Amino acid sequence: MKKTVRINLKTKIFALTVLPLLILGTVTMLIATDYVKDALLDEIREALQSAATATFAAYDQNSGDYILADNGDVWKGSYNISKSESIVDSIKEKSGMEVTFFYGDKRIMTSAKDKNGKRILGSPAGETVKKKVLEQGKEYFSKAVSIDGIIHYGYYMPVYQTGQEKPIGMIFVGTNKGEKDATINRIVNTIILVVLVVMLICVGAAAVFAISTTRSLKKSIRSVQLVASGDLNGNVDAKLFKRGDEIGDLSRAVVELQEEMKKSISAISTHAQEVLSASDELRDTAKETTSSMVEVENAVNSIAQSATDQAEMSGRASDHITDMGEKIQQTSEEVKLMEKNAKAMRLSEEKTADTIQKLLQSNREVQELIGEIARQTKETNESAKKINEVAQMIASIADETNLLSLNAGIEAARAGESGRGFAVVANQIQNLANQSNDSSRRIEEIIHQLMEDSDQAVATMEKVTETINTQTNHMQETEQMTGEVMHCIMESVGSMKAIEKRVSNLDGSRQAIVATMEELLDIARQNAATTQEVCATANVVNENVEQVAGSTDGLKEIADGLKASMQHFQI
């Protein structure tokens, strides 16, 4: 695996500052070496050209043609160029340049002198000079012209005879190459030295800037790392605050971040603790509600079973009453037959006695059934009272749950975006509390109606019991009377009318008992249906309470997680 080379920020800043400077300095020195030298050489060439032009003008101002005399002197009209020492010396004195007049390719006048002080005359020009100037008629600049062993920069200018196209000679102007090169080198070296000094100063400034910047950045990074590690009490160097650049902005932003995080984390920690307490309290309440609802469900099931048994007993009692009515009708017919025919009464004496025994047995059974119905009705009243107490407790718990969910919603709203999940849970809890409250009110209404019906059933049972007691007494009296009839039938004729009347009253009581039993049967059936509805409602409430308990567990987990996250920070 290829290893990645890590370059720190200080090196990068130093490199980004110094490398362009080094490149610029190098390019500047190269330009100074080449361009300045070329410029200075051009200046030298132009100076030599100007001196050559001035020399040519000094000679050309004499009228006449160039003539070579027999003694070797060269004349320009009436002016002897071979004797023009004053001109060349004067130009040299003023310009510091050597001046030579060539006639053809030979020096006939020059300001250059040898080591002995004699003028250097008669020596020929070089082949390149002759070809460029004398043959091609061009001006020529040479960077290496040797005069008595000393190298000069030289400039050659052709001299024409009036009306001719080919040069008859040339003028040479030269300057000491060593001196000029020394001057050029001094200028170039000065430029290079200045560039190097500026580069060193810039490198030093760049190093100071890189070190200062990275040092300040490291301090700011340490502050940010402290915040990231959870320490919100770290101090930022006061010098960084005074900086007017981005590092100063970063330092101030870090301090602002610390303060804001302290406020936010303190608020979140407080809210998390409150949510945790509320979730614990709500969970305990949900557990209590679940336990109560189990008791309610058991009580309602017991009531439903009792109501069903009551309905069955009421049905059996109604059957017995109907049977008793049939027997009463039979007794009435027998009494009528006894009234018409005493003999027939004597014959039916035993049957009447048996019938009375059966009536007494039926009365005893009716009394037992009514007693059982009365007992179950009282138990129904007691169960209804328990259900009413449980329903009131559910309503109280629902109100408390509603208040807790409202507080949780308020705290979630304070938490802002972080409490959105709490708000959803609080809203769900509030809906469940409202449903529980509605269900408890319905249970109270049903229990109230059940208690009223049960009270009415108890009163009716008391009336039925009283009527059965009366009927039993009547049957006993009838039994006694039947015994007397068995001893004296003739004496019973007068009593038959009383028996007929009592049987008629008994039939009226029977009809009242039948009506009462039908009402009791309806009440029992209604109680059974009501208890089934209460049982279903209790199941719904129990499911809602279990859902509330599940929501509180999730809320507690969220609060625990939030509390654990807050422990990372030190305020």
C-alpha positions in Angstrom: 0.0 0.0 0.0 1.4 3.4 -1.0 2.1 5.6 2.0 0.6 9.1 1.8 2.9 11.9 2.7 1.3 14.3 5.1 2.3 18.0 4.8 1.3 20.2 7.7 -0.4 23.6 7.2 2.7 25.6 8.2 4.7 24.0 5.4 1.9 24.5 2.9 1.6 28.2 3.8 5.4 28.6 3.7 5.6 26.8 0.4 2.7 28.7 -1.2 4.4 31.9 -0.2 8.0 31.1 -0.9 7.7 29.1 -4.1 6.1 31.8 -6.1 8.7 34.2 -4.7 11.5 31.9 -5.6 10.1 31.4 -9.1 9.6 35.2 -9.5 13.1 35.9 -8.2 14.7 33.3 -10.4 12.8 34.6 -13.4 13.8 38.2 -12.5 17.4 37.3 -12.2 17.3 35.5 -15.5 15.6 38.4 -17.1 18.1 40.7 -15.5 21.0 38.6 -16.7 19.7 38.5 -20.3 17.5 41.4 -20.8 19.6 44.0 -18.9 22.8 42.7 -20.6 21.1 43.0 -24.0 19.7 46.4 -23.2 23.1 47.6 -22.0 24.7 46.1 -25.2 22.1 47.9 -27.3 22.9 51.1 -25.5 26.6 50.5 -26.1 25.9 49.8 -29.7 23.8 52.9 -30.1 26.4 55.0 -28.3 29.1 53.6 -30.7 26.8 54.2 -33.7 26.2 57.8 -32.5 29.9 58.4 -32.1 30.6 56.8 -35.5 27.9 59.1 -37.1 29.5 62.1 -35.3 32.9 61.2 -36.6 31.6 60.7 -40.1 29.9 64.1 -39.9 33.1 65.7 -38.7 35.0 64.3 -41.7 32.2 64.7 -44.2 31.7 68.4 -43.5 34.8 69.0 -45.7 33.8 69.4 -49.3 35.4 67.4 -52.0 36.1 63.7 -52.7 38.2 61.3 -50.8 41.6 61.1 -52.5 44.6 58.9 -51.8 47.8 60.9 -52.3 51.1 59.5 -53.6 52.7 59.7 -50.2 49.9 57.6 -48.8 47.8 60.3 -47.2 44.1 60.4 -47.6 42.4 63.7 -48.3 38.8 64.9 -48.2 38.9 67.7 -50.6 41.5 70.1 -49.1 41.4 68.4 -45.7 44.1 65.8 -44.9 42.4 63.0 -43.0 45.7 61.3 -42.4 46.7 64.3 -40.2 43.4 64.6 -38.4 44.7 63.6 -35.0 42.9 66.5 -33.3 39.5 65.2 -34.4 40.0 61.6 -33.2 41.7 62.7 -30.0 38.9 65.2 -29.3 36.2 62.5 -29.8 38.1 60.1 -27.5 38.5 62.7 -24.9 34.9 63.6 -24.8 33.4 60.1 -25.2 36.2 57.8 -24.0 35.9 55.8 -27.2 38.6 54.8 -29.7 38.1 56.3 -33.2 39.7 54.9 -36.4 39.4 56.0 -40.0 39.9 53.2 -42.5 40.6 53.9 -46.2 39.9 50.6 -47.8 40.8 48.1 -45.1 43.8 50.0 -43.6 43.9 52.3 -40.7 45.1 55.7 -41.8 44.1 57.6 -38.6 43.2 56.4 -35.1 43.1 57.5 -31.6 44.3 54.1 -30.4 47.9 53.9 -29.2 50.2 51.0 -28.4 52.1 50.6 -25.1 54.8 52.9 -26.3 52.3 55.7 -27.0 52.4 55.4 -30.8 49.2 55.4 -32.8 48.3 52.0 -34.3 48.2 52.7 -38.0 48.4 50.6 -41.1 47.0 47.4 -39.7 44.2 45.9 -41.8 40.6 45.1 -40.7 39.4 41.6 -40.2 37.9 39.5 -42.9 34.4 39.6 -41.4 34.5 43.4 -41.2 35.7 43.7 -44.8 32.9 41.4 -46.0 30.1 43.0 -44.0 31.2 46.7 -44.4 33.3 47.1 -47.5 31.8 44.4 -49.7 28.1 44.5 -48.6 28.0 48.2 -47.5 26.4 47.4 -44.1 27.0 48.8 -40.7 28.5 46.2 -38.4 28.7 45.9 -34.6 31.3 43.6 -33.2 31.5 42.4 -29.6 35.2 41.4 -29.8 37.6 43.8 -31.6 41.2 43.4 -30.5 43.2 46.7 -30.3 46.8 46.0 -29.2 45.6 42.9 -27.4 42.7 44.7 -25.6 39.2 43.5 -26.6 36.8 46.3 -27.5 33.2 46.6 -28.5 33.4 48.1 -32.0 31.0 49.7 -34.5 31.9 50.0 -38.2 30.2 52.5 -40.5 30.9 52.5 -44.3 32.2 55.7 -46.0 31.0 56.4 -49.5 32.5 58.5 -52.3 29.9 60.9 -53.6 28.0 59.3 -56.4 29.4 55.8 -55.8 27.6 52.7 -54.3 30.6 50.8 -53.0 32.3 52.1 -49.9 35.8 53.4 -50.2 36.5 53.0 -46.5 34.9 52.9 -43.1 34.9 54.6 -39.7 35.4 52.5 -36.5 34.4 53.5 -33.0 35.2 51.2 -30.1 35.0 51.1 -26.4 36.9 48.9 -23.9 34.9 45.6 -23.5 36.3 44.7 -20.1 35.3 48.1 -18.6 31.8 47.9 -20.2 31.3 44.3 -19.1 32.4 45.1 -15.6 29.8 47.9 -15.6 27.2 45.6 -16.9 28.1 42.9 -14.4 27.9 45.4 -11.6 24.4 46.5 -12.7 23.2 42.8 -13.1 24.8 41.8 -9.8 23.2 44.7 -8.1 19.8 43.7 -9.4 20.4 40.1 -8.4 21.5 41.2 -5.0 18.5 43.4 -4.5 16.2 40.5 -5.7 17.9 38.1 -3.3 17.6 40.5 -0.4 13.9 41.1 -1.2 13.5 37.3 -1.5 15.2 36.7 1.9 13.0 39.4 3.5 9.9 37.9 2.0 10.9 34.4 3.0 11.5 35.6 6.5 8.1 37.4 6.5 6.5 34.3 5.1 8.1 32.1 7.7 6.9 34.4 10.5 3.4 34.6 9.0 3.2 30.8 8.6 4.4 30.2 12.1 2.1 32.8 13.6 -0.9 31.6 11.6 -0.4 28.0 12.3 0.3 28.7 16.0 -3.0 30.7 16.2 -4.8 28.0 14.3 -3.5 25.3 16.7 -4.8 27.3 19.6 -8.2 27.6 18.0 -8.1 23.9 17.1 -7.3 23.0 20.7 -10.3 25.1 21.8 -12.6 23.3 19.3 -11.2 19.9 20.3 -12.0 20.7 24.0 -15.6 21.5 22.9 -15.7 18.3 20.9 -14.5 16.3 23.8 -17.3 17.7 26.0 -15.3 20.3 28.0 -17.2 23.6 27.6 -15.2 25.4 30.2 -12.0 25.7 28.2 -10.6 29.3 27.8 -9.6 30.8 24.4 -6.3 32.8 24.3 -7.3 36.5 24.7 -4.7 37.5 22.0 -6.8 35.6 19.4 -9.8 37.9 20.1 -7.8 40.9 19.1 -7.0 39.6 15.7 -9.0 41.2 12.9 -8.7 38.2 10.5 -10.5 34.9 10.1 -8.6 33.4 13.0 -10.0 36.0 15.3 -13.5 35.4 13.9 -12.9 31.6 14.5 -11.9 32.2 18.1 -14.9 34.4 18.8 -17.1 31.9 17.1 -15.7 29.1 19.3 -16.5 31.2 22.5 -20.0 31.9 21.2 -20.4 28.2 20.5 -19.3 27.3 24.0 -21.8 29.7 25.6 -24.7 28.6 23.3 -23.9 24.9 23.9 -23.8 25.5 27.7 -27.2 27.1 27.5 -28.7 24.4 25.2 -27.2 21.5 27.1 -28.3 22.8 30.4 -31.9 23.3 29.1 -31.9 19.9 27.4 -30.5 18.2 30.6 -33.2 19.8 32.7 -35.9 18.8 30.2 -34.6 15.3 30.0 -34.7 14.9 33.8 -38.3 16.3 33.8 -39.3 13.9 31.0 -37.7 11.0 32.9 -39.6 11.9 36.1 -42.8 12.3 34.1 -42.3 9.0 32.3 -41.6 7.1 35.6 -44.7 8.7 37.2 -46.8 7.9 34.1 -45.5 4.3 34.0 -46.5 3.8 37.7 -49.9 5.3 37.0 -50.3 3.0 34.0 -49.4 0.0 36.1 -51.9 0.9 38.7 -54.5 1.5 36.1 -53.8 -1.9 34.5 -54.2 -3.6 37.9 -57.4 -1.8 38.5 -58.7 -2.6 35.1 -58.0 -6.3 35.7 -60.1 -6.1 38.9 -62.8 -4.3 36.9 -62.8 -6.9 34.2 -63.1 -9.7 36.8 -65.9 -7.9 38.5 -67.7 -7.2 35.3 -67.3 -10.9 34.3 -68.7 -11.9 37.6 -71.6 -9.5 37.1 -72.2 -10.9 33.6 -72.3 -14.4 34.9 -74.6 -13.4 37.8 -76.9 -11.5 35.3 -77.0 -14.6 33.1 -77.8 -16.8 36.0 -80.4 -14.3 37.1 -82.0 -14.4 33.7 -82.1 -18.2 33.7 -83.6 -18.3 37.2 -86.1 -15.6 36.3 -87.1 -17.8 33.3 -87.5 -20.8 35.6 -89.5 -18.8 38.1 -91.7 -17.6 35.3 -92.3 -21.2 34.3 -93.2 -22.1 37.8 -95.6 -19.2 38.1 -97.2 -20.2 34.8 -97.6 -23.7 36.2 -99.0 -22.3 39.4 -101.5 -20.3 37.4 -102.6 -23.4 35.6 -103.1 -25.1 38.9 -105.0 -22.2 40.3 -107.3 -22.3 37.3 -107.8 -26.0 37.9 -108.6 -25.3 41.5 -111.1 -22.7 40.5 -112.8 -25.1 38.1 -112.8 -27.7 40.9 -114.3 -25.2 43.3 -117.0 -24.5 40.8 -117.7 -28.2 40.3 -117.7 -28.6 44.1 -120.2 -25.8 44.3 -122.5 -27.5 41.7 -122.0 -31.0 42.8 -120.9 -31.9 46.3 -120.5 -35.5 45.2 -118.1 -34.5 42.6 -116.2 -32.5 45.2 -116.0 -35.6 47.4 -114.6 -37.5 44.5 -112.1 -34.8 43.7 -111.2 -34.4 47.4 -108.0 -36.3 47.2 -107.1 -34.7 43.9 -107.6 -31.3 45.4 -105.4 -32.2 48.4 -102.7 -33.4 46.0 -103.0 -30.2 44.0 -102.7 -28.1 47.1 -99.6 -30.1 48.1 -98.1 -29.4 44.7 -99.0 -25.7 45.0 -97.3 -25.6 48.4 -94.3 -27.3 46.9 -94.3 -24.8 43.9 -94.7 -21.9 46.4 -91.7 -23.2 48.3 -89.7 -23.5 45.1 -90.8 -20.0 44.0 -89.8 -18.7 47.4 -86.4 -20.3 47.1 -86.0 -19.0 43.5 -87.1 -15.5 44.5 -84.7 -15.6 47.5 -81.9 -16.6 45.2 -82.8 -13.9 42.7 -82.9 -11.4 45.6 -79.5 -12.6 46.8 -78.0 -12.4 43.3 -79.6 -8.9 42.8 -77.9 -7.7 46.0 -74.6 -9.2 44.9 -75.2 -7.4 41.6 -75.7 -4.1 43.5 -72.5 -4.7 45.5 -70.6 -5.5 42.2 -72.1 -2.4 40.6 -70.9 -0.3 43.5 -67.3 -1.8 43.1 -67.4 -1.1 39.4 -68.6 2.5 40.1 -65.6 3.0 42.5 -63.2 1.5 39.9 -64.7 3.7 37.2 -64.2 6.8 39.4 -60.6 5.7 40.0 -60.2 5.3 36.2 -61.6 8.8 35.6 -59.2 10.2 38.2 -56.2 8.4 36.7 -57.3 9.5 33.2 -57.5 13.1 34.4 -54.0 12.8 36.0 -52.7 11.1 32.8 -54.2 14.0 30.7 -52.5 16.5 32.9 -49.1 14.7 32.7 -49.4 14.4 28.9 -50.2 18.1 28.7 -47.1 18.9 30.8 -45.0 16.6 28.6 -46.4 18.3 25.5 -45.4 21.7 26.9 -41.9 20.5 27.7 -41.6 18.9 24.3 -42.6 22.3 22.7 -39.9 24.0 24.7 -37.4 21.5 23.5 -38.2 22.6 19.9 -37.0 20.2 17.1 -35.4 17.8 19.6 -38.8 17.4 21.4 -40.9 16.7 18.4 -40.9 12.9 19.2 -41.9 13.8 22.8 -44.8 15.9 21.5 -46.1 13.0 19.4 -45.9 10.6 22.4 -47.6 13.2 24.7 -50.4 13.8 22.1 -51.0 10.0 21.9 -51.1 9.7 25.7 -53.6 12.6 25.9 -55.8 10.9 23.3 -55.6 7.6 25.3 -56.4 9.5 28.6 -59.5 11.2 26.9 -60.7 7.7 25.7 -60.2 6.3 29.2 -62.2 9.2 30.6 -65.0 8.7 28.1 -65.1 5.0 28.8 -65.2 5.6 32.6 -68.1 8.0 32.2 -69.9 5.4 30.1 -69.2 2.8 32.8 -70.6 5.1 35.5 -73.7 5.8 33.5 -74.2 2.0 32.9 -73.5 1.2 36.5 -75.9 3.9 37.7 -78.7 2.5 35.5 -77.8 -1.0 36.6 -78.0 0.0 40.3 -81.4 1.7 39.7 -82.7 -1.5 37.9 -81.3 -3.7 40.6 -82.9 -1.6 43.3 -86.2 -1.8 41.5 -85.7 -5.6 41.1 -85.0 -5.9 44.8 -88.2 -4.0 45.6 -90.1 -6.2 43.2 -88.6 -9.3 44.8 -89.8 -8.1 48.1 -93.3 -7.7 46.7 -93.1 -11.1 45.1 -91.9 -12.6 48.3 -94.7 -11.0 50.2 -97.2 -12.2 47.7 -95.8 -15.8 47.8 -96.0 -15.7 51.6 -99.6 -14.6 51.3 -100.2 -17.3 48.7 -98.6 -19.9 51.0 -100.8 -18.9 53.9 -103.8 -19.2 51.6 -102.7 -22.6 50.4 -102.2 -23.7 54.0 -105.6 -22.4 54.9 -107.0 -24.2 51.8 -105.3 -27.4 52.9 -106.9 -27.1 56.3 -110.2 -26.3 54.7 -109.9 -29.3 52.4 -109.3 -31.5 55.5 -112.4 -30.2 57.0 -114.2 -30.9 53.8 -113.1 -34.5 53.9 -114.9 -34.8 57.3 -117.9 -32.7 56.5 -118.6 -32.1 52.8 -122.0 -30.7 53.5 -120.6 -28.0 55.7 -118.1 -27.2 53.0 -120.7 -25.9 50.5 -120.9 -22.6 52.2 -117.2 -22.5 52.4 -116.9 -23.2 48.6 -117.9 -19.6 47.9 -115.2 -18.3 50.1 -112.7 -20.7 48.5 -113.8 -19.5 45.1 -113.3 -15.9 46.1 -109.9 -16.7 47.6 -109.0 -18.6 44.4 -110.0 -15.6 42.4 -107.8 -13.4 44.5 -105.0 -16.0 44.2 -105.4 -15.9 40.4 -105.1 -12.0 40.5 -101.9 -12.4 42.7 -100.7 -15.0 40.2 -101.2 -12.6 37.3 -99.3 -9.9 39.3 -96.5 -12.3 40.0 -96.4 -13.3 36.3 -96.2 -9.7 35.3 -93.5 -9.0 37.9 -91.5 -12.1 36.8 -91.7 -10.9 33.2 -90.4 -7.5 34.3 -87.7 -9.2 36.3 -86.8 -11.4 33.3 -86.5 -8.3 31.1 -84.3 -6.6 33.8 -82.1 -9.7 34.0 -81.7 -9.8 30.3 -80.9 -6.1 30.2 -78.4 -6.6 33.0 -76.7 -9.4 31.1 -76.5 -7.2 27.9 -75.3 -4.2 30.0 -72.6 -6.3 31.8 -71.4 -7.6 28.4 -71.1 -4.0 27.1 -69.3 -3.0 30.3 -66.9 -6.0 29.9 -66.1 -4.9 26.3 -65.6 -1.3 27.4 -63.3 -2.5 30.2 -61.3 -4.5 27.7 -60.9 -1.4 25.5 -59.8 0.6 28.5 -57.4 -2.1 29.5 -55.8 -2.2 26.0 -55.5 1.6 26.0 -53.8 1.5 29.4 -51.4 -1.1 28.2 -50.7 1.1 25.2 -50.0 4.0 27.6 -47.6 1.8 29.5 -45.8 0.8 26.3 -45.5 4.5 25.3 -44.1 5.4 28.8 -41.5 2.7 28.4 -40.4 4.2 25.0 -40.5 7.7 26.5 -38.3 6.5 29.4 -35.8 4.9 27.0 -35.6 8.2 25.0 -35.1 10.2 28.2 -32.4 7.8 29.5 -30.6 8.0 26.1 -30.8 11.8 26.2 -29.5 11.9 29.7 -26.6 9.6 28.8 -25.8 11.9 25.8 -25.7 14.9 28.1 -23.1 13.3 30.4 -20.5 13.7 27.5 -20.5 17.5 28.1 -19.0 19.3 31.1 -20.7 22.5 31.9 
